[in-house]
Amino acid sequence: MPQLDTSTWLTMILSMFLVLFIIFQLKISKHNFYHNPELVTTKAPKQNTPWETKWTKIYLPLSLPL
């Protein structure tokens, strides 16, 4: 039974990592990234609720006259 020759494995693994690194670098370099993104402020519309326009007074039970 022949033995497995492992002398070239290191070369193959290192070359595989090198090729994968180059492929990923090329893929990443093709993306367009924004250089200086700016924040856009969005203003929510003011909704008037009925209790904001009326004056209301809350009577506590302890503040009622005896």
KAHU-V727490 format. One record per residue. N is the residue number from 1. RES is the residue in one letter. SS is DSSP state (alpha for helix, beta for strand, coil for the rest). NEAR is the number of other C-alpha atoms within 12 Angstrom. Layout:
n;res;ss;near
N;RES;SS;NEAR
N;RES;SS;NEAR
//
This chain:
n;res;ss;near
1;M;coil;3
2;P;coil;4
3;Q;coil;6
4;L;coil;8
5;D;coil;8
6;T;coil;10
7;S;coil;10
8;T;coil;11
9;W;alpha;12
10;L;alpha;12
11;T;alpha;12
12;M;alpha;13
13;I;alpha;14
14;L;alpha;13
15;S;alpha;14
16;M;alpha;14
17;F;alpha;14
18;L;alpha;14
19;V;alpha;14
20;L;alpha;14
21;F;alpha;14
22;I;alpha;14
23;I;alpha;14
24;F;alpha;14
25;Q;alpha;13
26;L;alpha;12
27;K;alpha;12
28;I;alpha;12
29;S;alpha;11
30;K;coil;10
31;H;coil;10
32;N;coil;8
33;F;coil;9
34;Y;coil;7
35;H;coil;6
36;N;coil;6
37;P;coil;7
38;E;coil;7
39;L;coil;6
40;V;coil;6
41;T;coil;6
42;T;coil;6
43;K;coil;6
44;A;coil;6
45;P;coil;6
46;K;coil;7
47;Q;coil;9
48;N;coil;9
49;T;coil;8
50;P;alpha;9
51;W;alpha;10
52;E;alpha;10
53;T;alpha;9
54;K;coil;9
55;W;coil;8
56;T;coil;9
57;K;coil;7
58;I;coil;9
59;Y;coil;9
60;L;coil;8
61;P;alpha;8
62;L;alpha;8
63;S;alpha;8
64;L;coil;8
65;P;coil;7
66;L;coil;5
//
